Amino acid sequence: MRNFAFTKTPFLMPIIEVNDINDSRLGVYTSLTEAQLRNRLEPEKGIFIVESPKVIRVALDAGCEPLSLLCERRHIEGDAADIIARCGENLPVFTGSREMLGALTGYTLTRGVLCAMRRPRPRSVADVCAGARRVVVIDGVVDTTNIGAIFRSAAALGIDAVLLTPSSCDPLNRRAVRVSMGSVFLVPWAWLEAPVPSLGKLGFRTAAMALTDNSVSIDDPALCAEPRLAIVMGTEGDGLAHEVIESTDYVVRIPMAHGVDSLNVAAASAVAFWQLRVR
């Protein structure tokens, strides 16, 4: 027996009351892993999840295609009302109690609203870098919180594009999207399959953020004077690989005090973006 019922909102959208956590139609929210959602084999079928009304609005404003909503019943005519109104009358809205949704997703919903969206078509490095003067290369950063924080700083501090090596976390990971507060939809990004020096063909000088004997201070005037600069950020633990550092035009350090040797990659990125911005 099916444990759901259909109702209608003032927006004429189908509202599906969920009473069974095993409802197969909710697999996108419950049982699919991030890798399955991304669907590398068939990118055009990839999906990502956006959490909270504010971030969903940013995604919609950026042109992302909604597939369904999952929210607490009280949000249908509350925090999610404007989202439902703009999504069209055919978008299914799954709803239930806060406890039920927590059991479905395995975590407490932030502001009680989730939206499944179609992954946008991947962009090329040349495309996102066209006209850019400052880009960041995220090399091997796998922590979703750090990815989201880097994107938020990039959007706020004037970075024109984000490039990620294949070993980095997917920017459309649910937590990364939420931590970025939707900034992943504001800054163009692409996967960088080629080595970092390949950016030289696009007119960029490269600057590795690392502590080495020949590193220059981040306030070196030559850095800000570069017309096109790619700032290369490394992993949370080991930083950038030696071969990556050796391949860049600059090696850059952030001066430290009190014997501290380095900053978290998210904090370091904010400092670097501000200091190396186009003046």
Accessible surface in RSA format (square Angstrom, percent):
REM  Atomic radii and reference values for relative SASA: ProtOr
REM  Chains: A
REM  Algorithm: Lee & Richards
REM  Probe-radius: 1.40
REM  Slices: 20
REM RES _ NUM      All-atoms   Total-Side   Main-Chain    Non-polar    All polar
REM                ABS   REL    ABS   REL    ABS   REL    ABS   REL    ABS   REL
RES MET A   1   217.49 112.6 137.29  90.9  80.20 190.9 113.90  96.8 103.59 137.2
RES ARG A   2   189.24  79.5 168.93  86.1  20.31  48.4  55.39  75.7 133.85  81.1
RES ASN A   3    55.31  38.1  46.60  45.0   8.71  21.0   7.78  18.7  47.53  45.9
RES PHE A   4    40.26  20.1  19.13  11.8  21.13  55.0  20.21  12.3  20.04  57.4
RES ALA A   5    52.32  48.1  47.64  73.5   4.68  10.6  52.32  73.7   0.00   0.0
RES PHE A   6   125.81  62.9  99.18  61.4  26.63  69.3  99.26  60.2  26.55  76.0
RES THR A   7    54.22  38.6  44.35  45.0   9.87  23.5  53.29  71.6   0.92   1.4
RES LYS A   8   141.18  68.9 112.87  69.3  28.31  67.4  81.59  73.4  59.59  63.5
RES THR A   9     8.66   6.2   0.96   1.0   7.70  18.3   4.48   6.0   4.18   6.3
RES PRO A  10   103.63  75.5  65.75  59.9  37.88 137.7  79.13  65.3  24.50 152.2
RES PHE A  11    66.70  33.4  49.74  30.8  16.95  44.1  57.06  34.6   9.64  27.6
RES LEU A  12   110.26  61.4 107.54  76.9   2.72   6.8 107.54  75.5   2.72   7.3
RES MET A  13     0.64   0.3   0.64   0.4   0.00   0.0   0.64   0.5   0.00   0.0
RES PRO A  14    30.85  22.5  30.28  27.6   0.56   2.0  30.85  25.5   0.00   0.0
RES ILE A  15     0.00   0.0   0.00   0.0   0.00   0.0   0.00   0.0   0.00   0.0
RES ILE A  16     7.38   4.2   7.38   5.5   0.00   0.0   7.38   5.3   0.00   0.0
RES GLU A  17    42.59  24.5  42.59  32.2   0.00   0.0  17.30  33.5  25.29  20.7
RES VAL A  18     3.47   2.3   0.35   0.3   3.12   7.5   0.35   0.3   3.12   8.5
RES ASN A  19    97.53  67.3  78.64  76.0  18.90  45.5  18.81  45.3  78.73  76.1
RES ASP A  20    43.67  30.6  39.96  39.8   3.71   8.8   8.85  20.8  34.82  34.7
RES ILE A  21    82.75  47.1  71.14  53.0  11.62  28.0  71.14  51.2  11.62  31.5
RES ASN A  22   120.87  83.4  96.06  92.8  24.80  59.7  28.86  69.5  92.01  88.9
RES ASP A  23    18.58  13.0   7.53   7.5  11.05  26.1  10.09  23.7   8.49   8.5
RES SER A  24   101.56  85.8  74.39  99.3  27.17  62.6  54.57 116.2  46.99  65.8
RES ARG A  25    92.81  39.0  70.60  36.0  22.21  52.9  67.15  91.8  25.66  15.6
RES LEU A  26     0.12   0.1   0.12   0.1   0.00   0.0   0.12   0.1   0.00   0.0
RES GLY A  27    13.78  17.0   0.00   N/A  13.78  17.0  13.78  37.8   0.00   0.0
RES VAL A  28    25.07  16.5  18.69  16.9   6.38  15.4  18.69  16.2   6.38  17.3
RES TYR A  29    15.55   7.3   0.15   0.1  15.40  40.1   3.39   2.5  12.16  15.0
RES THR A  30    49.15  35.0  17.03  17.3  32.12  76.6  10.46  14.1  38.69  58.5
RES SER A  31    82.24  69.5  55.28  73.8  26.96  62.1  48.43 103.1  33.81  47.4
RES LEU A  32    76.81  42.8  59.73  42.7  17.08  42.9  60.22  42.3  16.59  44.6
RES THR A  33    77.27  55.0  69.67  70.6   7.59  18.1  73.98  99.4   3.28   5.0
RES GLU A  34    70.81  40.7  64.13  48.5   6.69  15.9  46.60  90.1  24.21  19.8
RES ALA A  35    78.44  72.1  61.19  94.4  17.25  39.2  68.73  96.8   9.71  25.7
RES GLN A  36   103.40  57.8  84.75  61.9  18.65  44.4  34.87  74.2  68.53  52.0
RES LEU A  37    11.70   6.5   8.85   6.3   2.85   7.2  10.73   7.5   0.97   2.6
RES ARG A  38    34.16  14.3  32.20  16.4   1.96   4.7   9.53  13.0  24.63  14.9
RES ASN A  39    39.63  27.3  34.10  32.9   5.54  13.3   7.84  18.9  31.79  30.7
RES ARG A  40   151.57  63.6 127.82  65.2  23.75  56.6  62.37  85.2  89.20  54.1
RES LEU A  41   170.65  95.0 143.38 102.6  27.27  68.6 146.27 102.7  24.38  65.6
RES GLU A  42    69.61  40.0  69.11  52.3   0.49   1.2  18.94  36.6  50.67  41.4
RES PRO A  43    60.72  44.3  55.80  50.9   4.93  17.9  56.71  46.8   4.01  24.9
RES GLU A  44   116.26  66.7  94.32  71.4  21.94  52.2  69.49 134.4  46.77  38.2
RES LYS A  45   112.11  54.7 104.55  64.1   7.57  18.0  62.20  56.0  49.91  53.2
RES GLY A  46     0.00   0.0   0.00   N/A   0.00   0.0   0.00   0.0   0.00   0.0
RES ILE A  47    33.66  19.2  33.11  24.7   0.55   1.3  33.11  23.8   0.55   1.5
RES PHE A  48     2.55   1.3   0.95   0.6   1.60   4.2   2.55   1.5   0.00   0.0
RES ILE A  49     8.91   5.1   7.51   5.6   1.40   3.4   7.51   5.4   1.40   3.8
RES VAL A  50     0.00   0.0   0.00   0.0   0.00   0.0   0.00   0.0   0.00   0.0
RES GLU A  51     1.36   0.8   1.31   1.0   0.05   0.1   0.00   0.0   1.36   1.1
RES SER A  52     8.84   7.5   8.84  11.8   0.00   0.0   5.77  12.3   3.08   4.3
RES PRO A  53     2.88   2.1   2.88   2.6   0.00   0.0   2.88   2.4   0.00   0.0
RES LYS A  54   123.52  60.3 121.80  74.7   1.72   4.1  73.21  65.9  50.31  53.6
RES VAL A  55     0.00   0.0   0.00   0.0   0.00   0.0   0.00   0.0   0.00   0.0
RES ILE A  56     0.06   0.0   0.06   0.0   0.00   0.0   0.06   0.0   0.00   0.0
RES ARG A  57    74.65  31.3  74.65  38.1   0.00   0.0  33.71  46.1  40.94  24.8
RES VAL A  58    31.00  20.4  29.75  26.9   1.25   3.0  30.58  26.6   0.42   1.1
RES ALA A  59     0.00   0.0   0.00   0.0   0.00   0.0   0.00   0.0   0.00   0.0
RES LEU A  60    20.84  11.6   9.79   7.0  11.04  27.8   9.92   7.0  10.92  29.4
RES ASP A  61   106.84  74.8  70.46  70.1  36.39  86.0  30.58  72.0  76.27  76.1
RES ALA A  62    52.78  48.5  10.01  15.4  42.77  97.3  22.97  32.3  29.80  79.0
RES GLY A  63    63.82  78.7   0.00   N/A  63.82  78.7  34.73  95.3  29.09  65.2
RES CYS A  64    18.05  13.7   7.00   7.8  11.04  26.0   5.54  14.0  12.51  13.5
RES GLU A  65    93.42  53.6  88.27  66.8   5.15  12.3  37.40  72.3  56.02  45.7
RES PRO A  66    28.34  20.7  20.60  18.8   7.74  28.1  20.60  17.0   7.74  48.1
RES LEU A  67    45.02  25.1  32.97  23.6  12.05  30.3  35.08  24.6   9.94  26.8
RES SER A  68     9.55   8.1   9.55  12.7   0.00   0.0   6.03  12.8   3.52   4.9
RES LEU A  69     0.00   0.0   0.00   0.0   0.00   0.0   0.00   0.0   0.00   0.0
RES LEU A  70     0.00   0.0   0.00   0.0   0.00   0.0   0.00   0.0   0.00   0.0
RES CYS A  71     0.00   0.0   0.00   0.0   0.00   0.0   0.00   0.0   0.00   0.0
RES GLU A  72     8.82   5.1   8.82   6.7   0.00   0.0   3.14   6.1   5.68   4.6
RES ARG A  73    99.73  41.9  95.50  48.7   4.22  10.1  49.44  67.6  50.29  30.5
RES ARG A  74   158.54  66.6 131.94  67.3  26.60  63.3  73.19 100.0  85.35  51.7
RES HIS A  75     8.56   4.7   8.56   6.0   0.00   0.0   5.30   5.5   3.27   3.8
RES ILE A  76     0.13   0.1   0.13   0.1   0.00   0.0   0.13   0.1   0.00   0.0
RES GLU A  77   122.59  70.4  93.29  70.6  29.30  69.8  31.10  60.2  91.49  74.7
RES GLY A  78    39.21  48.4   0.00   N/A  39.21  48.4  27.61  75.8  11.60  26.0
RES ASP A  79    44.71  31.3  38.94  38.8   5.77  13.6   7.18  16.9  37.53  37.4
RES ALA A  80     0.00   0.0   0.00   0.0   0.00   0.0   0.00   0.0   0.00   0.0
RES ALA A  81    22.66  20.8  22.27  34.4   0.39   0.9  22.50  31.7   0.16   0.4
RES ASP A  82    68.16  47.7  58.44  58.2   9.72  23.0  47.57 112.0  20.59  20.5
RES ILE A  83     0.00   0.0   0.00   0.0   0.00   0.0   0.00   0.0   0.00   0.0
RES ILE A  84     0.80   0.5   0.00   0.0   0.80   1.9   0.00   0.0   0.80   2.2
RES ALA A  85    56.92  52.3  30.75  47.4  26.17  59.5  32.02  45.1  24.90  66.0
RES ARG A  86   120.30  50.5  81.96  41.8  38.34  91.3  40.78  55.7  79.52  48.2
RES CYS A  87    23.88  18.1   0.11   0.1  23.78  55.9   5.30  13.4  18.58  20.0
RES GLY A  88    37.69  46.5   0.00   N/A  37.69  46.5  37.05 101.7   0.64   1.4
RES GLU A  89    96.58  55.4  87.59  66.3   8.99  21.4  20.69  40.0  75.89  62.0
RES ASN A  90   128.84  88.9 110.43 106.7  18.41  44.3  35.31  85.0  93.53  90.4
RES LEU A  91    13.89   7.7   9.86   7.1   4.03  10.1  12.53   8.8   1.36   3.6
RES PRO A  92    38.72  28.2  38.72  35.3   0.00   0.0  38.72  32.0   0.00   0.0
RES VAL A  93     0.00   0.0   0.00   0.0   0.00   0.0   0.00   0.0   0.00   0.0
RES PHE A  94    11.10   5.6  11.10   6.9   0.00   0.0  11.10   6.7   0.00   0.0
RES THR A  95     0.00   0.0   0.00   0.0   0.00   0.0   0.00   0.0   0.00   0.0
RES GLY A  96     7.57   9.3   0.00   N/A   7.57   9.3   7.33  20.1   0.24   0.5
RES SER A  97    61.22  51.7  44.44  59.3  16.78  38.7  45.97  97.9  15.25  21.4
RES ARG A  98   101.85  42.8  94.43  48.1   7.42  17.7  46.29  63.3  55.57  33.7
RES GLU A  99   134.92  77.5 119.90  90.7  15.01  35.7  76.22 147.4  58.70  47.9
RES MET A 100    40.81  21.1  35.94  23.8   4.87  11.6  40.24  34.2   0.57   0.8
RES LEU A 101     1.47   0.8   1.47   1.1   0.00   0.0   1.47   1.0   0.00   0.0
RES GLY A 102    22.51  27.8   0.00   N/A  22.51  27.8  16.84  46.2   5.67  12.7
RES ALA A 103    63.42  58.3  31.99  49.4  31.43  71.5  44.13  62.1  19.29  51.1
RES LEU A 104     9.87   5.5   0.00   0.0   9.87  24.8   1.34   0.9   8.54  23.0
RES THR A 105    16.61  11.8   0.00   0.0  16.61  39.6   0.77   1.0  15.84  23.9
RES GLY A 106    68.17  84.1   0.00   N/A  68.17  84.1  35.12  96.4  33.05  74.0
RES TYR A 107    62.20  29.0  51.46  29.3  10.74  28.0  58.93  44.3   3.28   4.0
RES THR A 108    93.14  66.2  74.17  75.2  18.96  45.2  39.11  52.5  54.03  81.7
RES LEU A 109     6.75   3.8   3.43   2.5   3.33   8.4   3.43   2.4   3.33   8.9
RES THR A 110    49.65  35.3  42.80  43.4   6.85  16.3  38.27  51.4  11.39  17.2
RES ARG A 111   134.83  56.6 122.19  62.3  12.64  30.1  45.26  61.9  89.57  54.3
RES GLY A 112     0.00   0.0   0.00   N/A   0.00   0.0   0.00   0.0   0.00   0.0
RES VAL A 113     0.00   0.0   0.00   0.0   0.00   0.0   0.00   0.0   0.00   0.0
RES LEU A 114     0.35   0.2   0.35   0.2   0.00   0.0   0.35   0.2   0.00   0.0
RES CYS A 115     0.08   0.1   0.08   0.1   0.00   0.0   0.00   0.0   0.08   0.1
RES ALA A 116     1.41   1.3   1.41   2.2   0.00   0.0   1.41   2.0   0.00   0.0
RES MET A 117     0.00   0.0   0.00   0.0   0.00   0.0   0.00   0.0   0.00   0.0
RES ARG A 118    76.43  32.1  74.16  37.8   2.28   5.4  17.58  24.0  58.85  35.7
RES ARG A 119    29.62  12.4  22.30  11.4   7.32  17.4   2.26   3.1  27.36  16.6
RES PRO A 120    71.92  52.4  53.33  48.6  18.58  67.6  64.28  53.1   7.64  47.5
RES ARG A 121   208.93  87.7 188.32  96.0  20.61  49.1  71.28  97.4 137.65  83.4
RES PRO A 122    93.18  67.9  66.21  60.4  26.98  98.1  76.91  63.5  16.27 101.1
RES ARG A 123   111.54  46.8  94.41  48.1  17.14  40.8  42.96  58.7  68.58  41.6
RES SER A 124    63.60  53.7  50.30  67.1  13.30  30.6  50.32 107.2  13.28  18.6
RES VAL A 125    27.95  18.4  24.64  22.3   3.31   8.0  24.64  21.4   3.31   9.0
RES ALA A 126    58.23  53.5  49.83  76.9   8.40  19.1  50.02  70.4   8.21  21.7
RES ASP A 127    68.97  48.3  55.39  55.1  13.58  32.1  21.38  50.3  47.59  47.5
RES VAL A 128     6.93   4.6   0.00   0.0   6.93  16.7   1.04   0.9   5.90  16.0
RES CYS A 129     2.04   1.5   1.56   1.7   0.48   1.1   1.88   4.8   0.17   0.2
RES ALA A 130    79.98  73.5  47.65  73.5  32.33  73.5  57.93  81.6  22.05  58.4
RES GLY A 131    74.84  92.3   0.00   N/A  74.84  92.3  42.84 117.6  32.00  71.7
RES ALA A 132     4.51   4.1   1.21   1.9   3.30   7.5   3.97   5.6   0.53   1.4
RES ARG A 133   114.76  48.2 114.76  58.5   0.00   0.0  41.60  56.9  73.16  44.3
RES ARG A 134     2.17   0.9   2.17   1.1   0.00   0.0   0.98   1.3   1.19   0.7
RES VAL A 135     0.00   0.0   0.00   0.0   0.00   0.0   0.00   0.0   0.00   0.0
RES VAL A 136     0.00   0.0   0.00   0.0   0.00   0.0   0.00   0.0   0.00   0.0
RES VAL A 137     0.00   0.0   0.00   0.0   0.00   0.0   0.00   0.0   0.00   0.0
RES ILE A 138     0.00   0.0   0.00   0.0   0.00   0.0   0.00   0.0   0.00   0.0
RES ASP A 139    23.09  16.2  22.42  22.3   0.67   1.6   1.52   3.6  21.57  21.5
RES GLY A 140     9.94  12.3   0.00   N/A   9.94  12.3   5.94  16.3   4.00   9.0
RES VAL A 141     0.00   0.0   0.00   0.0   0.00   0.0   0.00   0.0   0.00   0.0
RES VAL A 142    97.23  64.0  84.37  76.4  12.87  31.0  84.37  73.3  12.87  34.9
RES ASP A 143    60.29  42.2  53.88  53.6   6.41  15.2  15.25  35.9  45.04  44.9
RES THR A 144    31.78  22.6  29.87  30.3   1.91   4.5  19.22  25.8  12.55  19.0
RES THR A 145    50.79  36.1  50.71  51.4   0.08   0.2  43.10  57.9   7.70  11.6
RES ASN A 146    13.30   9.2  13.30  12.9   0.00   0.0   0.00   0.0  13.30  12.9
RES ILE A 147     0.00   0.0   0.00   0.0   0.00   0.0   0.00   0.0   0.00   0.0
RES GLY A 148     0.00   0.0   0.00   N/A   0.00   0.0   0.00   0.0   0.00   0.0
RES ALA A 149    28.59  26.3  25.26  39.0   3.34   7.6  27.76  39.1   0.83   2.2
RES ILE A 150     0.00   0.0   0.00   0.0   0.00   0.0   0.00   0.0   0.00   0.0
RES PHE A 151     0.00   0.0   0.00   0.0   0.00   0.0   0.00   0.0   0.00   0.0
RES ARG A 152   125.25  52.6 124.69  63.6   0.56   1.3  28.48  38.9  96.78  58.7
RES SER A 153    20.85  17.6  16.85  22.5   4.00   9.2   3.83   8.1  17.02  23.9
RES ALA A 154     0.00   0.0   0.00   0.0   0.00   0.0   0.00   0.0   0.00   0.0
RES ALA A 155    37.81  34.8   9.43  14.5  28.38  64.6  13.24  18.6  24.57  65.1
RES ALA A 156    80.05  73.6  40.68  62.8  39.38  89.6  51.88  73.1  28.17  74.6
RES LEU A 157    46.56  25.9  38.55  27.6   8.01  20.1  44.71  31.4   1.86   5.0
RES GLY A 158    49.22  60.7   0.00   N/A  49.22  60.7  36.06  99.0  13.16  29.5
RES ILE A 159    10.64   6.1   1.60   1.2   9.04  21.8   1.60   1.2   9.04  24.5
RES ASP A 160    58.52  41.0  46.62  46.4  11.90  28.1  14.47  34.0  44.05  43.9
RES ALA A 161     0.00   0.0   0.00   0.0   0.00   0.0   0.00   0.0   0.00   0.0
RES VAL A 162     0.00   0.0   0.00   0.0   0.00   0.0   0.00   0.0   0.00   0.0
RES LEU A 163     0.00   0.0   0.00   0.0   0.00   0.0   0.00   0.0   0.00   0.0
RES LEU A 164     0.00   0.0   0.00   0.0   0.00   0.0   0.00   0.0   0.00   0.0
RES THR A 165    17.18  12.2  17.18  17.4   0.00   0.0  17.18  23.1   0.00   0.0
RES PRO A 166    64.63  47.1  51.30  46.8  13.33  48.5  52.88  43.7  11.75  73.0
RES SER A 167    72.08  60.9  51.98  69.4  20.10  46.3  54.95 117.0  17.13  24.0
RES SER A 168     8.81   7.4   0.00   0.0   8.81  20.3   0.35   0.7   8.46  11.8
RES CYS A 169    17.12  13.0   7.76   8.7   9.36  22.0  11.21  28.4   5.91   6.4
RES ASP A 170    18.72  13.1  14.69  14.6   4.03   9.5  11.89  28.0   6.84   6.8
RES PRO A 171     0.00   0.0   0.00   0.0   0.00   0.0   0.00   0.0   0.00   0.0
RES LEU A 172     3.76   2.1   2.60   1.9   1.17   2.9   2.60   1.8   1.17   3.1
RES ASN A 173    20.75  14.3  20.75  20.1   0.00   0.0   1.06   2.6  19.69  19.0
RES ARG A 174    46.41  19.5  45.92  23.4   0.49   1.2   6.51   8.9  39.90  24.2
RES ARG A 175    96.99  40.7  96.43  49.2   0.57   1.3  28.47  38.9  68.52  41.5
RES ALA A 176     0.00   0.0   0.00   0.0   0.00   0.0   0.00   0.0   0.00   0.0
RES VAL A 177     0.00   0.0   0.00   0.0   0.00   0.0   0.00   0.0   0.00   0.0
RES ARG A 178    62.01  26.0  61.23  31.2   0.77   1.8   7.38  10.1  54.62  33.1
RES VAL A 179    34.41  22.6  24.00  21.7  10.41  25.1  31.17  27.1   3.24   8.8
RES SER A 180     0.00   0.0   0.00   0.0   0.00   0.0   0.00   0.0   0.00   0.0
RES MET A 181    58.79  30.4  51.11  33.8   7.68  18.3  30.68  26.1  28.11  37.2
RES GLY A 182     0.00   0.0   0.00   N/A   0.00   0.0   0.00   0.0   0.00   0.0
RES SER A 183     7.46   6.3   7.46  10.0   0.00   0.0   0.00   0.0   7.46  10.5
RES VAL A 184     3.94   2.6   0.00   0.0   3.94   9.5   0.00   0.0   3.94  10.7
RES PHE A 185    31.85  15.9   6.83   4.2  25.03  65.1  13.80   8.4  18.05  51.7
RES LEU A 186   110.41  61.5  79.82  57.1  30.59  76.9  83.43  58.6  26.98  72.6
RES VAL A 187     8.43   5.5   4.95   4.5   3.48   8.4   6.53   5.7   1.89   5.1
RES PRO A 188    46.55  33.9  39.40  35.9   7.15  26.0  45.83  37.8   0.71   4.4
RES TRP A 189    39.30  15.8  33.19  16.1   6.11  14.3  23.18  12.4  16.12  26.1
RES ALA A 190     1.97   1.8   0.06   0.1   1.91   4.4   1.97   2.8   0.00   0.0
RES TRP A 191    41.50  16.7  31.94  15.5   9.56  22.4  25.58  13.6  15.92  25.8
RES LEU A 192     3.85   2.1   2.41   1.7   1.44   3.6   2.41   1.7   1.44   3.9
RES GLU A 193   136.67  78.5 105.75  80.0  30.92  73.6  56.50 109.3  80.17  65.5
RES ALA A 194    46.25  42.5  35.03  54.1  11.22  25.5  40.77  57.4   5.48  14.5
RES PRO A 195   100.49  73.2  87.61  79.9  12.88  46.8 100.07  82.6   0.42   2.6
RES VAL A 196     9.08   6.0   6.34   5.7   2.74   6.6   6.34   5.5   2.74   7.4
RES PRO A 197    64.36  46.9  48.03  43.8  16.33  59.3  52.79  43.6  11.57  71.9
RES SER A 198    31.07  26.3  21.21  28.3   9.87  22.7  23.02  49.0   8.06  11.3
RES LEU A 199     1.01   0.6   1.00   0.7   0.01   0.0   1.01   0.7   0.00   0.0
RES GLY A 200    42.42  52.3   0.00   N/A  42.42  52.3  24.18  66.4  18.24  40.8
RES LYS A 201   187.64  91.5 148.11  90.9  39.53  94.1 101.30  91.2  86.34  92.0
RES LEU A 202    57.88  32.2  48.58  34.8   9.30  23.4  55.01  38.6   2.87   7.7
RES GLY A 203    45.72  56.4   0.00   N/A  45.72  56.4  31.34  86.0  14.38  32.2
RES PHE A 204     5.86   2.9   0.00   0.0   5.86  15.2   0.49   0.3   5.37  15.4
RES ARG A 205   106.27  44.6 106.27  54.2   0.00   0.0  32.07  43.8  74.20  45.0
RES THR A 206     3.58   2.5   3.58   3.6   0.00   0.0   1.86   2.5   1.72   2.6
RES ALA A 207     0.00   0.0   0.00   0.0   0.00   0.0   0.00   0.0   0.00   0.0
RES ALA A 208     0.00   0.0   0.00   0.0   0.00   0.0   0.00   0.0   0.00   0.0
RES MET A 209    23.13  12.0   9.58   6.3  13.55  32.3  10.73   9.1  12.39  16.4
RES ALA A 210    18.02  16.6   5.81   9.0  12.21  27.8  16.38  23.1   1.65   4.4
RES LEU A 211   101.41  56.5  72.36  51.8  29.06  73.0  73.53  51.6  27.89  75.0
RES THR A 212    47.39  33.7  26.25  26.6  21.14  50.4  35.57  47.8  11.82  17.9
RES ASP A 213   163.52 114.5 121.79 121.2  41.73  98.7  43.61 102.6 119.91 119.6
RES ASN A 214   112.44  77.5  90.71  87.7  21.73  52.3  43.94 105.8  68.50  66.2
RES SER A 215    10.68   9.0   0.72   1.0   9.97  23.0   0.00   0.0  10.68  15.0
RES VAL A 216    47.61  31.3  44.10  39.9   3.50   8.4  47.61  41.4   0.00   0.0
RES SER A 217    23.28  19.7  19.98  26.7   3.31   7.6  18.76  39.9   4.52   6.3
RES ILE A 218     9.64   5.5   9.64   7.2   0.00   0.0   9.64   6.9   0.00   0.0
RES ASP A 219    89.29  62.5  73.98  73.6  15.31  36.2  22.23  52.3  67.06  66.9
RES ASP A 220    43.53  30.5  39.08  38.9   4.45  10.5   7.07  16.6  36.46  36.4
RES PRO A 221   110.86  80.8  99.69  90.9  11.17  40.6 107.49  88.7   3.37  20.9
RES ALA A 222    47.84  44.0  37.28  57.5  10.56  24.0  44.19  62.2   3.64   9.7
RES LEU A 223     0.01   0.0   0.01   0.0   0.00   0.0   0.01   0.0   0.00   0.0
RES CYS A 224    31.28  23.7  19.15  21.4  12.13  28.5  13.64  34.6  17.64  19.0
RES ALA A 225    79.05  72.7  47.36  73.1  31.69  72.1  59.10  83.2  19.95  52.8
RES GLU A 226    22.86  13.1  20.12  15.2   2.74   6.5   3.43   6.6  19.43  15.9
RES PRO A 227    87.82  64.0  84.56  77.1   3.26  11.9  87.33  72.1   0.49   3.1
RES ARG A 228    59.94  25.2  59.41  30.3   0.53   1.3  28.11  38.4  31.83  19.3
RES LEU A 229     0.00   0.0   0.00   0.0   0.00   0.0   0.00   0.0   0.00   0.0
RES ALA A 230     0.00   0.0   0.00   0.0   0.00   0.0   0.00   0.0   0.00   0.0
RES ILE A 231     0.36   0.2   0.36   0.3   0.00   0.0   0.36   0.3   0.00   0.0
RES VAL A 232     0.00   0.0   0.00   0.0   0.00   0.0   0.00   0.0   0.00   0.0
RES MET A 233     3.84   2.0   3.76   2.5   0.07   0.2   3.84   3.3   0.00   0.0
RES GLY A 234     6.73   8.3   0.00   N/A   6.73   8.3   1.19   3.3   5.53  12.4
RES THR A 235    44.87  31.9  38.24  38.8   6.63  15.8  35.85  48.2   9.02  13.6
RES GLU A 236    68.41  39.3  36.90  27.9  31.51  75.0  34.05  65.9  34.36  28.0
RES GLY A 237    72.77  89.7   0.00   N/A  72.77  89.7  37.40 102.6  35.37  79.2
RES ASP A 238   142.03  99.5 110.12 109.6  31.91  75.5  35.85  84.4 106.17 105.9
RES GLY A 239    31.22  38.5   0.00   N/A  31.22  38.5  23.91  65.6   7.31  16.4
RES LEU A 240    14.35   8.0   0.32   0.2  14.03  35.3   1.64   1.1  12.72  34.2
RES ALA A 241    46.84  43.1  31.78  49.0  15.05  34.2  43.68  61.5   3.16   8.4
RES HIS A 242   130.36  71.2 121.37  84.4   8.99  23.0  83.97  86.5  46.39  54.0
RES GLU A 243   121.68  69.9 113.42  85.8   8.25  19.7  59.36 114.8  62.32  50.9
RES VAL A 244    26.32  17.3  24.26  22.0   2.06   5.0  26.32  22.9   0.00   0.0
RES ILE A 245    21.55  12.3  19.99  14.9   1.55   3.7  19.99  14.4   1.55   4.2
RES GLU A 246   116.91  67.1  87.66  66.3  29.26  69.7  27.43  53.1  89.48  73.1
RES SER A 247    44.26  37.4  18.44  24.6  25.82  59.5  28.14  59.9  16.12  22.6
RES THR A 248    18.25  13.0   0.00   0.0  18.25  43.5   0.29   0.4  17.96  27.1
RES ASP A 249    69.06  48.4  37.33  37.2  31.73  75.0   6.32  14.9  62.74  62.6
RES TYR A 250    36.10  16.9  30.99  17.6   5.11  13.3  28.29  21.3   7.81   9.6
RES VAL A 251    15.47  10.2  11.06  10.0   4.41  10.6  11.06   9.6   4.41  12.0
RES VAL A 252     0.32   0.2   0.00   0.0   0.32   0.8   0.00   0.0   0.32   0.9
RES ARG A 253    88.56  37.2  86.42  44.1   2.13   5.1  21.83  29.8  66.73  40.4
RES ILE A 254    21.46  12.2  17.23  12.8   4.23  10.2  17.23  12.4   4.23  11.5
RES PRO A 255    81.94  59.7  58.97  53.8  22.97  83.5  65.15  53.8  16.79 104.4
RES MET A 256    66.07  34.2  25.43  16.8  40.64  96.8  22.21  18.9  43.86  58.1
RES ALA A 257    66.88  61.5  51.64  79.7  15.24  34.7  58.92  83.0   7.96  21.1
RES HIS A 258   185.56 101.4 139.28  96.8  46.28 118.4 103.40 106.6  82.16  95.6
RES GLY A 259    83.19 102.6   0.00   N/A  83.19 102.6  44.89 123.2  38.30  85.8
RES VAL A 260    76.44  50.3  65.82  59.6  10.62  25.6  71.53  62.1   4.91  13.3
RES ASP A 261   100.62  70.5  91.33  90.9   9.29  22.0  36.25  85.3  64.37  64.2
RES SER A 262    61.88  52.3  49.56  66.1  12.32  28.4  24.16  51.5  37.71  52.8
RES LEU A 263    70.73  39.4  51.14  36.6  19.59  49.3  54.93  38.6  15.80  42.5
RES ASN A 264    82.59  57.0  62.71  60.6  19.89  47.9  39.27  94.5  43.32  41.9
RES VAL A 265    12.11   8.0   6.22   5.6   5.89  14.2   9.28   8.1   2.82   7.7
RES ALA A 266    15.32  14.1  12.34  19.0   2.98   6.8  12.70  17.9   2.62   6.9
RES ALA A 267    45.80  42.1  35.70  55.1  10.10  23.0  44.03  62.0   1.77   4.7
RES ALA A 268    11.88  10.9  11.88  18.3   0.00   0.0  11.88  16.7   0.00   0.0
RES SER A 269     0.00   0.0   0.00   0.0   0.00   0.0   0.00   0.0   0.00   0.0
RES ALA A 270    31.07  28.6  29.30  45.2   1.77   4.0  29.73  41.9   1.34   3.5
RES VAL A 271    57.61  37.9  52.60  47.6   5.02  12.1  57.41  49.9   0.20   0.6
RES ALA A 272     0.00   0.0   0.00   0.0   0.00   0.0   0.00   0.0   0.00   0.0
RES PHE A 273     0.22   0.1   0.00   0.0   0.22   0.6   0.00   0.0   0.22   0.6
RES TRP A 274   137.03  55.0 137.03  66.3   0.00   0.0 112.89  60.2  24.13  39.1
RES GLN A 275    45.24  25.3  45.24  33.1   0.00   0.0   1.92   4.1  43.31  32.9
RES LEU A 276     0.44   0.2   0.00   0.0   0.44   1.1   0.44   0.3   0.00   0.0
RES ARG A 277    63.92  26.8  61.73  31.5   2.19   5.2  21.13  28.9  42.79  25.9
RES VAL A 278    53.41  35.1  31.85  28.8  21.56  52.0  32.39  28.1  21.02  57.0
RES ARG A 279   158.56  66.6  92.96  47.4  65.60 156.2  82.83 113.2  75.73  45.9
END  Absolute sums over single chains surface
CHAIN  1 A    13146.1       9953.3       3192.8       7373.5       5772.6
END  Absolute sums over all chains
TOTAL         13146.1       9953.3       3192.8       7373.5       5772.6
